[in-house]
Amino acid sequence: MKIKTILLAIATTTALSAANSSIGIVDFRRCINESERGKAEQAQLETLKTQLSSKLEETESQLRDIASKGRDPDYLDSLSPEAEEQLRVRFQTLSQEYQQQQQQFYQIIQQQEGNVLVELNNLVGKCAFAVAGNHGLDLVVREDTAFYFQKSMDVTDEVIAKMDEIYGKEKQ
């Protein structure tokens, strides 16, 4: 019976404590999409994707060229057996290079995206801490972890403003 009483007391105290707490909500996706830092990071990722894609497209173009030559009977008839073998080997080598480039492309992009998310998560956390201090909030959580919250609890705009302030100082 004592255990039940103790557990009831703990649950009641926890519930009362939570009821007196003030909570802020941050929409992490908006922080990424609307902050200057988030936009800059996304632009850098797009630039990297474009650079890597152009390298892939160049290799793919070479592969298509070799493949079309390999399907052209007139072209193949004009080649010596050694030249035809070189064409086949070149196609296989280029195919392997293309596959390696694709794998590297995806690894690099995933790694960069992961790094950006970690950096932005840390920055949002730092800014949320500052906003919480300004408003006397006891807790700030990500919007995607809450099933429901009142819009008055949303401090995303202030977090974005703090992110932009920090980013502006970093740029100078």
C-alpha positions as CSV (number, residue, x, y, z in Angstrom):
1,M,0.0,0.0,0.0
2,K,2.9,2.4,0.7
3,I,4.3,1.9,-2.8
4,K,1.0,2.9,-4.3
5,T,0.8,6.0,-2.2
6,I,4.4,7.0,-3.1
7,L,3.8,6.4,-6.8
8,L,0.6,8.5,-6.6
9,A,2.4,11.3,-4.9
10,I,5.2,11.3,-7.5
11,A,2.7,11.3,-10.3
12,T,0.7,14.1,-8.8
13,T,3.8,16.2,-8.1
14,T,5.1,15.6,-11.7
15,A,1.7,16.6,-13.2
16,L,1.5,19.7,-11.1
17,S,5.1,20.6,-11.9
18,A,4.4,20.1,-15.6
19,A,1.2,22.2,-15.4
20,N,3.3,25.2,-14.0
21,S,6.0,24.8,-16.7
22,S,6.1,27.0,-19.8
23,I,6.9,25.3,-23.0
24,G,8.0,26.6,-26.4
25,I,7.7,24.9,-29.7
26,V,10.1,25.2,-32.7
27,D,9.4,24.1,-36.2
28,F,12.8,22.8,-37.3
29,R,11.8,22.5,-40.9
30,R,10.9,26.2,-41.0
31,C,14.2,27.0,-39.3
32,I,16.0,25.3,-42.2
33,N,13.9,26.7,-45.0
34,E,13.4,30.2,-43.8
35,S,16.7,31.2,-42.0
36,E,19.5,32.8,-43.9
37,R,21.9,30.1,-42.7
38,G,19.6,27.3,-43.7
39,K,19.1,28.9,-47.2
40,A,22.9,29.3,-47.6
41,E,23.5,25.7,-46.6
42,Q,20.8,24.5,-49.0
43,A,22.3,26.6,-51.8
44,Q,25.8,25.1,-51.1
45,L,24.3,21.6,-51.2
46,E,22.6,22.3,-54.6
47,T,25.9,23.7,-56.0
48,L,27.6,20.5,-54.9
49,K,24.9,18.3,-56.4
50,T,25.1,20.3,-59.7
51,Q,28.9,19.8,-59.8
52,L,28.7,16.1,-59.1
53,S,25.8,15.7,-61.5
54,S,27.8,17.3,-64.3
55,K,30.7,14.9,-63.8
56,L,28.2,12.0,-63.9
57,E,26.5,13.3,-67.0
58,E,29.9,13.6,-68.7
59,T,30.7,10.0,-68.0
60,E,27.2,8.9,-69.0
61,S,27.6,10.7,-72.3
62,Q,30.8,8.9,-73.0
63,L,29.1,5.6,-72.2
64,R,26.2,6.3,-74.5
65,D,28.7,7.2,-77.3
66,I,30.6,4.0,-76.9
67,A,27.4,1.9,-76.6
68,S,26.0,3.4,-79.8
69,K,29.3,2.6,-81.6
70,G,29.1,-1.0,-80.2
71,R,25.6,-1.4,-81.7
72,D,26.5,0.0,-85.1
73,P,27.4,-3.0,-87.3
74,D,29.0,-0.8,-90.0
75,Y,31.3,0.8,-87.4
76,L,32.2,-2.5,-85.9
77,D,33.0,-3.9,-89.3
78,S,35.4,-1.1,-89.9
79,L,37.4,-2.0,-86.7
80,S,40.1,-4.5,-86.3
81,P,39.5,-7.3,-83.8
82,E,41.9,-5.6,-81.4
83,A,40.2,-2.2,-81.7
84,E,36.8,-3.9,-81.2
85,E,38.2,-5.5,-78.0
86,Q,39.6,-2.2,-76.9
87,L,36.1,-0.6,-77.4
88,R,34.5,-3.4,-75.3
89,V,37.1,-3.1,-72.5
90,R,36.7,0.7,-72.6
91,F,33.0,0.3,-72.2
92,Q,33.3,-2.0,-69.2
93,T,35.9,0.2,-67.6
94,L,33.8,3.3,-68.1
95,S,30.7,1.5,-66.8
96,Q,32.6,0.6,-63.6
97,E,33.8,4.2,-63.2
98,Y,30.3,5.4,-63.7
99,Q,29.0,3.1,-61.0
100,Q,31.7,4.2,-58.6
101,Q,31.0,7.8,-59.3
102,Q,27.3,7.3,-58.6
103,Q,28.1,5.6,-55.3
104,Q,30.5,8.4,-54.3
105,F,28.0,11.0,-55.4
106,Y,25.3,9.6,-53.1
107,Q,27.8,9.1,-50.2
108,I,29.1,12.6,-50.5
109,I,25.6,14.1,-50.7
110,Q,24.3,12.1,-47.7
111,Q,27.4,12.9,-45.7
112,Q,27.1,16.7,-46.5
113,E,23.3,16.7,-45.8
114,G,24.0,14.9,-42.5
115,N,26.7,17.4,-41.5
116,V,24.4,20.3,-42.4
117,L,21.5,18.9,-40.4
118,V,23.8,18.4,-37.4
119,E,25.1,22.0,-37.6
120,L,21.7,23.4,-38.1
121,N,20.3,21.3,-35.2
122,N,23.0,22.6,-33.0
123,L,22.4,26.2,-34.1
124,V,18.6,25.9,-33.6
125,G,19.3,24.4,-30.1
126,K,21.6,27.3,-29.2
127,C,19.0,29.8,-30.5
128,A,16.1,28.0,-28.7
129,F,18.1,28.2,-25.5
130,A,18.5,32.0,-25.9
131,V,14.8,32.5,-26.8
132,A,13.8,30.3,-23.8
133,G,15.9,32.5,-21.5
134,N,14.3,35.6,-22.9
135,H,10.8,34.2,-22.3
136,G,11.4,32.2,-19.1
137,L,10.5,29.0,-20.9
138,D,11.3,25.8,-19.0
139,L,11.3,23.6,-22.1
140,V,11.5,24.0,-25.9
141,V,10.7,21.1,-28.1
142,R,10.6,20.4,-31.8
143,E,7.2,20.8,-33.4
144,D,7.3,17.4,-35.0
145,T,7.5,15.7,-31.6
146,A,4.2,17.2,-30.4
147,F,0.8,15.8,-31.3
148,Y,-0.8,19.1,-30.4
149,F,0.2,22.5,-29.2
150,Q,-1.4,26.0,-29.0
151,K,0.0,28.3,-31.6
152,S,0.9,30.8,-28.9
153,M,3.6,28.3,-27.8
154,D,5.4,28.6,-31.2
155,V,8.7,30.5,-30.9
156,T,9.9,29.5,-34.4
157,D,9.9,33.1,-35.7
158,E,12.1,34.2,-32.8
159,V,14.5,31.3,-33.2
160,I,14.8,32.1,-36.9
161,A,15.5,35.8,-36.1
162,K,18.2,34.7,-33.6
163,M,19.7,32.3,-36.2
164,D,19.8,35.2,-38.8
165,E,21.4,37.5,-36.2
166,I,24.2,34.9,-35.5
167,Y,24.6,34.2,-39.2
168,G,24.9,37.9,-40.0
169,K,27.7,38.2,-37.4
170,E,29.5,35.1,-38.8
171,K,29.4,36.6,-42.3
172,Q,31.1,39.8,-41.2
